[in-house]
Amino acid sequence: MEWWKDTIIYQIYPRSFCDSNGDGIGDLPGITSRLDYLRELGVGAIWLCPVYRSPNVDNGYDISDYRSINPEYGTMADMDRLIYEARRRNIRILMDLVINHTSIKHPWFQKSRDRNGPYANYYYWSKGDGDGGLPTNWAGFFNGDCWEFDVERCEYYLHLFAKGQADLNYHDPAVLDEIKKIMRFWLDKGIAGFRFNAVNLLWKDSLENSKKRSALAGQEYYLSNNGTHNILRQFQKVWDEYDAFTVGEAVFVTPAMARDLCAPERKELDLVFSSEHMECDQRSGNKWLKKKFRPKLFFDSIIKWQRELDWNALYLENHDQPRSIPRFGSKTYWKKSGKLLATLLLTLRGTPFIYQGQEIGMTGFDFSRIQQVNDVESRNVDYILKRYRVPKSIRWKIVSRTSRDNARTPFQWTSERHAGFTDGRPWLGVNHNYPKVNLEDQLDDPSSIWNWYRDLCALRKSSDILRRGDFFPLEATEQVFAYRRDLYGQELTIALNFSDSPARTACRGKLVKSNCKRQQFDGKLQPWEAVILDSTEEGGMP
């Protein structure tokens, strides 16, 4: 049953969602207390970022025990209650499972230090290049090299991410069996499936020097290779037993790679998160080097993926990306651009993922110095730039625009102290705009971003065209993006003006919805206007 094709999924970053006990950290009871809110929004499933036991080198993406809950978030009883209460409200739970690496505090890694023990090959170990240097010239995703020397084993271990995250070695069949058992453990608890972190990096063909001198040297040995596909097909045998839904974060994925990962006949994943549309404001593929956002590049990427994949995982924000306002929207037209981005997200073909706070128009952090930043990746970048003698002001400009902490500031529930997130001291600073941007003020405001999201979620759920209709692009200029959704001859046309200036479009039809106050549509779009038209008779364009 492909329930996920008719469902709106909501991503929760637990540390920042809702704190129930005043320790400044969001937790599982806090999430449970907000389930009715999510149901009212129109959510049918929750993707829960990692809540497993972890030393928090990377805020839970370095797991030290897959079968226990981090005490900061609560207990396993709290997790069981969340699953139960969500099910009572017809909301499914998806767990975020990190299977490319574990924490170096995990018992597997601790035991792997014994070269003669049964866990010796659970990770990638190497003595080095013979001259006291690193085993390979590979570069990591968190900048810098990706080898760390372990004094106990007297060898280097591979970590494509932070040095506290050692890569698992699937060449040892026991690792595959361990992960299968973990999946069954959670599926037996009643969760509906998994989101997998960095899922197309699992298999390393060999540990050789890269011939490519690039920011991520070595990827030719591990990116979307046959070994990873074989691993996923083995996992699929487990998922089939539970009719589990699976979506994978795929790094540097092309449409062809994505099809290989999620084509139904291949028996691997259901969906893939691609990131090409999120790279339209980057220079040379480096997310830390920003350039001016060009809407047409954004539109062209969306069109390409809509055409080349039958079904997409739709998102504009997540825990690793800066907020979509003002990145793709407008500070001047904050409310209108927030509604326009919501319209885009909820009218494309695919499964929409809403990231916490997106539905009220939360913006990135307003920190002023690196000491306020928690993100390990951001701090690594600052450290490397400092080594190259980059001035402090330029380092901060680079880090502040891209830091993952932009999306991790606490949810702004109310205009009260700490935005109603906690009674204590928040683990990460709250954006100071919370007196103006918060849920409480938007609930009873018919013109709010939140009510626009709720109405669009309801419209999508009631519309076969929006849920299952085909996608046809109509216009993609530097200002206007327009497309048609078509199902059995019934048509809806969506026209979006990504600009502070008015625009014209050839799209026509009976007005269904506009984020500007109007009763009918004459072809002229106001700044940041989004319209949905019933174009069944007009065909979308003359």
LOVEX-883081 format. One record per residue (C-alpha): x, y, z; residue number from 1. Coordinates in steps of 0.2 Angstrom, whole numbers, m for minus. Each point is the difference from the previous one (the first is absolute). Layout:
<nodes>
[[X, Y, Z], NUM] ...
</nodes>
This chain:
<nodes>
[[0, 0, 0], 1] [[8, 16, m6], 2] [[m7, 11, 14], 3] [[14, 12, m1], 4] [[m5, 6, m17], 5] [[m16, 8, 8], 6] [[9, 6, 16], 7] [[8, 16, 6], 8] [[15, m4, 11], 9] [[6, 12, 13], 10] [[19, 0, 6], 11] [[4, 2, 18], 12] [[17, 5, 6], 13] [[m3, m6, 18], 14] [[12, 11, 9], 15] [[m9, 16, m6], 16] [[m18, m5, m1], 17] [[m8, 0, 17], 18] [[8, m1, 18], 19] [[m11, m8, 13], 20] [[11, 0, 15], 21] [[9, 17, 0], 22] [[18, m6, m4], 23] [[1, 10, m16], 24] [[0, m15, m11], 25] [[m15, m6, m10], 26] [[m6, m18, 4], 27] [[m12, m14, m4], 28] [[m14, 5, 13], 29] [[1, 17, m8], 30] [[m3, m7, m17], 31] [[m15, m11, 6], 32] [[m8, 16, 8], 33] [[0, 8, m17], 34] [[m8, m14, m10], 35] [[m17, 8, m1], 36] [[8, 15, m7], 37] [[8, m10, m14], 38] [[m16, m9, m4], 39] [[m9, 17, m1], 40] [[14, 5, m12], 41] [[m4, m15, m11], 42] [[15, m11, 3], 43] [[m1, m18, m3], 44] [[17, m6, 5], 45] [[15, 7, 10], 46] [[18, m2, m5], 47] [[9, 0, 17], 48] [[19, 5, m1], 49] [[11, m12, 11], 50] [[m6, m2, 18], 51] [[12, m15, 4], 52] [[14, 1, 13], 53] [[14, 10, m6], 54] [[15, 11, 6], 55] [[m7, 13, m11], 56] [[15, 4, m10], 57] [[m12, 3, m15], 58] [[m16, 2, 10], 59] [[m6, m18, m1], 60] [[7, m5, m17], 61] [[14, m9, 10], 62] [[m9, m14, 8], 63] [[7, m10, 14], 64] [[m15, m11, 4], 65] [[m13, m3, m14], 66] [[m12, m9, 13], 67] [[m1, 14, 13], 68] [[m6, 18, 2], 69] [[12, 14, 4], 70] [[m5, 5, 18], 71] [[m1, 18, m6], 72] [[m15, m5, m10], 73] [[m8, m11, 13], 74] [[m2, m19, 1], 75] [[m5, m15, m10], 76] [[m17, 1, 8], 77] [[m2, 18, m6], 78] [[4, m6, m18], 79] [[m13, m14, 2], 80] [[m13, 13, 5], 81] [[4, 11, m14], 82] [[m2, m14, m13], 83] [[m16, m5, 9], 84] [[m7, 18, 1], 85] [[5, 4, m18], 86] [[m9, m16, m6], 87] [[m16, 5, 9], 88] [[0, 16, m10], 89] [[4, m9, m17], 90] [[18, 6, 0], 91] [[14, m11, m4], 92] [[17, 1, 7], 93] [[16, m1, m11], 94] [[17, m3, 9], 95] [[16, 9, m7], 96] [[12, m15, m1], 97] [[19, 4, m2], 98] [[8, m16, m8], 99] [[15, 7, m9], 100] [[9, 3, 17], 101] [[m1, m1, 19], 102] [[7, 9, 14], 103] [[17, m5, 5], 104] [[m8, m2, 18], 105] [[m11, m14, m7], 106] [[5, m17, 7], 107] [[3, m7, m17], 108] [[14, 13, m3], 109] [[7, m3, 17], 110] [[1, m18, m3], 111] [[7, 3, m17], 112] [[16, 6, 7], 113] [[5, m18, 3], 114] [[7, m6, m16], 115] [[m3, m18, 4], 116] [[m17, 1, 7], 117] [[m17, m3, m9], 118] [[m3, 19, m3], 119] [[17, 3, m8], 120] [[m7, 4, m17], 121] [[m16, 9, 5], 122] [[9, 16, m6], 123] [[13, 5, m13], 124] [[17, m1, 8], 125] [[17, 4, m8], 126] [[18, 1, 6], 127] [[3, 15, m11], 128] [[11, 3, m16], 129] [[16, m8, 7], 130] [[9, 16, 3], 131] [[m10, 6, 15], 132] [[m13, 9, m11], 133] [[m19, m2, m2], 134] [[m6, m16, m8], 135] [[m8, 10, m15], 136] [[m2, 18, m6], 137] [[m19, m1, 2], 138] [[m9, 15, 6], 139] [[m15, 0, 12], 140] [[m17, 8, m1], 141] [[4, 11, 15], 142] [[15, 7, m8], 143] [[18, m6, 2], 144] [[6, m18, m1], 145] [[m10, m15, 6], 146] [[12, m11, 9], 147] [[3, 1, 19], 148] [[14, m10, 9], 149] [[m6, m11, 14], 150] [[14, m2, 13], 151] [[m7, m16, 7], 152] [[m1, m10, m16], 153] [[15, 10, m7], 154] [[m9, 2, m17], 155] [[m10, 13, m9], 156] [[m19, m1, m1], 157] [[m11, 7, m14], 158] [[m13, 14, 3], 159] [[m8, 8, m14], 160] [[m8, 12, 12], 161] [[6, 6, 17], 162] [[14, m10, 8], 163] [[m12, m6, 13], 164] [[m10, m9, m14], 165] [[9, m15, m6], 166] [[m6, m8, m16], 167] [[m7, m18, 1], 168] [[8, m13, m11], 169] [[m13, m10, m9], 170] [[13, m11, m7], 171] [[m2, m10, 16], 172] [[m17, m9, m2], 173] [[m3, 2, 19], 174] [[m2, 19, m2], 175] [[m15, m3, m12], 176] [[m8, m13, 12], 177] [[2, 13, 15], 178] [[m9, 14, m10], 179] [[m14, m12, m5], 180] [[m3, m5, 19], 181] [[m1, 19, 4], 182] [[m12, 3, m13], 183] [[m11, m14, 6], 184] [[1, 6, 18], 185] [[m8, 17, m5], 186] [[m12, m7, m13], 187] [[m6, m12, 13], 188] [[m4, 15, 11], 189] [[m12, 6, m13], 190] [[9, 14, m10], 191] [[m5, 1, m18], 192] [[18, 1, m7], 193] [[16, 9, m1], 194] [[9, 15, m7], 195] [[18, m5, m4], 196] [[15, 12, 2], 197] [[13, 1, m14], 198] [[m7, m16, m7], 199] [[10, m1, m16], 200] [[17, 0, 9], 201] [[m1, m17, 8], 202] [[12, m11, m10], 203] [[18, 5, m3], 204] [[7, m9, m15], 205] [[18, 2, 7], 206] [[11, 11, 10], 207] [[11, 7, m14], 208] [[6, 18, m3], 209] [[m12, 10, m10], 210] [[6, 6, m17], 211] [[m11, 15, 1], 212] [[6, 16, 9], 213] [[m17, 6, 6], 214] [[m8, 6, 16], 215] [[m7, m18, 2], 216] [[15, m10, m6], 217] [[m4, m19, 1], 218] [[m19, 0, m5], 219] [[4, m10, m15], 220] [[2, m15, 12], 221] [[m16, 2, 10], 222] [[m13, 11, m9], 223] [[m16, m10, m6], 224] [[10, m16, m4], 225] [[m6, m17, m3], 226] [[4, m6, 17], 227] [[m12, 13, 8], 228] [[m14, m6, m12], 229] [[3, m18, 6], 230] [[0, 5, 18], 231] [[m17, 9, m3], 232] [[m8, m15, m8], 233] [[5, m11, 15], 234] [[m8, 13, 11], 235] [[m16, 0, m11], 236] [[m3, m18, 5], 237] [[m3, 6, 18], 238] [[m10, 15, m5], 239] [[m12, m11, m10], 240] [[m4, m10, 15], 241] [[m7, 16, 8], 242] [[m6, 10, m15], 243] [[12, 13, 6], 244] [[3, 17, m9], 245] [[17, 5, m4], 246] [[8, 17, m5], 247] [[18, 3, m2], 248] [[11, 15, 0], 249] [[11, m2, m15], 250] [[16, 10, m2], 251] [[4, 8, m17], 252] [[m13, m10, m8], 253] [[m6, 2, m18], 254] [[m17, m5, m7], 255] [[8, m16, m7], 256] [[8, m4, 17], 257] [[m17, 4, 8], 258] [[m9, m12, m12], 259] [[12, m14, 4], 260] [[m4, 3, 19], 261] [[m19, 1, m1], 262] [[m6, m8, m16], 263] [[m14, m12, 7], 264] [[7, m15, m10], 265] [[17, 2, 8], 266] [[m7, m4, 17], 267] [[11, 13, 9], 268] [[m7, 16, 7], 269] [[m17, 8, m2], 270] [[6, 18, m1], 271] [[16, 10, m1], 272] [[4, 18, 6], 273] [[9, 9, m13], 274] [[9, 16, 2], 275] [[3, 8, m17], 276] [[m14, 13, 3], 277] [[8, 5, 16], 278] [[17, 3, m9], 279] [[m6, 14, m11], 280] [[8, 13, 11], 281] [[17, m8, 1], 282] [[16, 3, m9], 283] [[9, m15, m8], 284] [[m11, m12, 11], 285] [[7, 6, 16], 286] [[m14, 4, 12], 287] [[11, 12, 10], 288] [[3, 11, m15], 289] [[m16, 9, m4], 290] [[m6, 10, m15], 291] [[m16, 10, m3], 292] [[m15, m11, m1], 293] [[m6, m1, m18], 294] [[m18, m7, m1], 295] [[1, m7, m17], 296] [[14, m12, 5], 297] [[m11, m5, 14], 298] [[m15, m3, m11], 299] [[10, m9, m13], 300] [[6, m12, 13], 301] [[m17, m4, 6], 302] [[m7, m3, m17], 303] [[14, m12, m4], 304] [[m3, m10, 15], 305] [[m19, 0, m2], 306] [[3, m6, m18], 307] [[13, m13, 3], 308] [[m7, m8, 16], 309] [[m17, m7, 1], 310] [[m1, 5, 19], 311] [[10, 13, 9], 312] [[3, 3, 19], 313] [[m4, 19, 0], 314] [[8, 11, 12], 315] [[6, 18, 2], 316] [[7, m1, 18], 317] [[8, m13, 11], 318] [[12, m1, 15], 319] [[15, 2, m12], 320] [[m5, 15, m10], 321] [[m3, 19, 3], 322] [[m18, 5, 2], 323] [[m9, 3, m17], 324] [[m4, 18, 6], 325] [[9, 10, m5], 326] [[10, m12, m10], 327] [[m13, m3, m14], 328] [[m12, 13, 7], 329] [[0, 18, 5], 330] [[3, 9, 16], 331] [[m10, 15, m6], 332] [[m15, m12, m5], 333] [[3, m12, 14], 334] [[m18, m6, 1], 335] [[m4, 0, m18], 336] [[16, m9, m5], 337] [[m3, m13, 14], 338] [[m17, m4, m7], 339] [[7, m1, m17], 340] [[13, m12, 5], 341] [[m13, m11, 9], 342] [[m10, 0, m16], 343] [[15, m6, m10], 344] [[3, m14, 12], 345] [[m18, m6, 2], 346] [[m5, 0, m19], 347] [[15, m9, m8], 348] [[m1, m19, m4], 349] [[8, m10, 14], 350] [[m1, m2, 19], 351] [[2, 17, 9], 352] [[11, 2, 16], 353] [[m3, 15, 11], 354] [[14, 4, 12], 355] [[m5, 6, 17], 356] [[m2, 19, 1], 357] [[m2, 1, m19], 358] [[m18, 1, 2], 359] [[1, 16, 10], 360] [[13, 8, m11], 361] [[15, m2, 12], 362] [[16, 8, m6], 363] [[18, m4, 3], 364] [[10, 4, 15], 365] [[5, 18, 5], 366] [[16, m4, 9], 367] [[15, 12, m1], 368] [[15, m11, 4], 369] [[6, m18, m2], 370] [[m1, m3, 18], 371] [[m19, m1, m1], 372] [[1, m14, m13], 373] [[m2, m18, 6], 374] [[2, m9, m17], 375] [[16, m10, m2], 376] [[1, 3, m19], 377] [[m1, 19, 2], 378] [[14, 0, 13], 379] [[11, m11, m10], 380] [[m2, 12, m15], 381] [[4, 15, 11], 382] [[15, m9, 7], 383] [[7, m4, m18], 384] [[m3, 17, m6], 385] [[9, 7, 15], 386] [[15, m11, m4], 387] [[0, 8, m17], 388] [[0, 17, 8], 389] [[m17, 5, m6], 390] [[m5, 16, 10], 391] [[m13, m3, 13], 392] [[m14, 10, m8], 393] [[2, m9, m16], 394] [[0, m17, 9], 395] [[m16, 5, 9], 396] [[m8, 5, m16], 397] [[3, m16, m8], 398] [[m5, m11, 15], 399] [[m16, 10, 5], 400] [[m8, m1, m17], 401] [[2, m19, m1], 402] [[1, m7, 17], 403] [[m12, m14, 4], 404] [[m4, 9, 16], 405] [[m11, 12, m10], 406] [[m13, m14, m1], 407] [[3, m6, 18], 408] [[m5, 14, 11], 409] [[m15, m4, 12], 410] [[m18, 0, m7], 411] [[m9, 16, 3], 412] [[m16, m5, 9], 413] [[m5, 17, 8], 414] [[6, 17, 3], 415] [[5, m4, 18], 416] [[18, m2, 6], 417] [[10, m12, m10], 418] [[m14, m1, m13], 419] [[m10, m12, 12], 420] [[13, m14, m5], 421] [[6, m2, 18], 422] [[m1, 6, 18], 423] [[19, m2, 1], 424] [[15, 6, m10], 425] [[m1, m6, m18], 426] [[14, m11, m7], 427] [[1, 12, m15], 428] [[m5, 18, m1], 429] [[m18, 5, m5], 430] [[m2, 12, m14], 431] [[m4, 17, 7], 432] [[m14, 2, m13], 433] [[m11, m12, 10], 434] [[m11, 14, 7], 435] [[m6, 3, m18], 436] [[3, m18, m7], 437] [[m9, m13, 11], 438] [[m14, m13, m2], 439] [[m11, 7, 14], 440] [[m3, 16, m10], 441] [[m3, m8, m16], 442] [[m13, m13, 5], 443] [[m14, 12, 1], 444] [[6, 11, m14], 445] [[m9, m6, m16], 446] [[14, 9, m11], 447] [[15, m9, 9], 448] [[12, m11, m8], 449] [[m5, m14, 12], 450] [[m18, 1, m6], 451] [[6, 0, m18], 452] [[9, m16, 3], 453] [[m14, m8, 9], 454] [[m12, 5, m14], 455] [[12, m6, m14], 456] [[2, m17, 10], 457] [[m18, m2, 0], 458] [[m2, 4, m18], 459] [[14, m12, m5], 460] [[m8, m14, 10], 461] [[m17, 3, m8], 462] [[6, 2, m18], 463] [[4, m15, m10], 464] [[9, 12, m13], 465] [[12, 6, 13], 466] [[4, m16, 7], 467] [[1, m11, m15], 468] [[m1, 11, m16], 469] [[14, 1, m13], 470] [[11, 15, 0], 471] [[2, 12, m16], 472] [[11, 15, 1], 473] [[m7, 16, m8], 474] [[12, 15, 4], 475] [[17, 1, 8], 476] [[7, 17, m2], 477] [[11, 10, 12], 478] [[m16, 6, 9], 479] [[m14, m12, m4], 480] [[m2, m19, 3], 481] [[m16, m7, m7], 482] [[m5, m19, m2], 483] [[m16, m10, m2], 484] [[m6, m16, 10], 485] [[m11, m11, m11], 486] [[m10, m15, 5], 487] [[m12, m8, m12], 488] [[m3, 16, m9], 489] [[m3, 10, 16], 490] [[13, 14, 2], 491] [[7, 12, 13], 492] [[13, 13, m5], 493] [[12, 8, 12], 494] [[8, 17, m4], 495] [[14, 7, 12], 496] [[8, 17, m1], 497] [[17, m1, 9], 498] [[3, 18, m1], 499] [[m2, 17, 9], 500] [[m8, 7, m16], 501] [[m16, m4, m9], 502] [[0, m13, m14], 503] [[m11, m6, m14], 504] [[m4, m18, m4], 505] [[m10, m8, m14], 506] [[m8, m12, 12], 507] [[m19, 1, 1], 508] [[m14, m9, 10], 509] [[m12, 2, 14], 510] [[8, 6, 16], 511] [[1, m13, 13], 512] [[12, 8, 12], 513] [[12, 15, 1], 514] [[11, 7, 13], 515] [[m6, 18, m5], 516] [[m18, 6, 3], 517] [[m9, m2, m16], 518] [[m15, m8, m7], 519] [[5, m4, m18], 520] [[17, m1, m9], 521] [[4, 10, m15], 522] [[17, m6, m5], 523] [[10, 13, 11], 524] [[9, m6, 15], 525] [[4, 11, 14], 526] [[17, m1, 9], 527] [[2, m17, 7], 528] [[m17, m5, m4], 529] [[m5, m18, m2], 530] [[m16, m6, m9], 531] [[m8, m16, m2], 532] [[m12, m1, m15], 533] [[m13, m12, m6], 534] [[5, m1, m18], 535] [[m9, m15, m5], 536] [[m9, 9, m14], 537] [[14, 12, m5], 538] [[14, m13, 1], 539] [[11, 10, 10], 540] [[5, 12, m14], 541] [[m8, 7, m15], 542] 
</nodes>
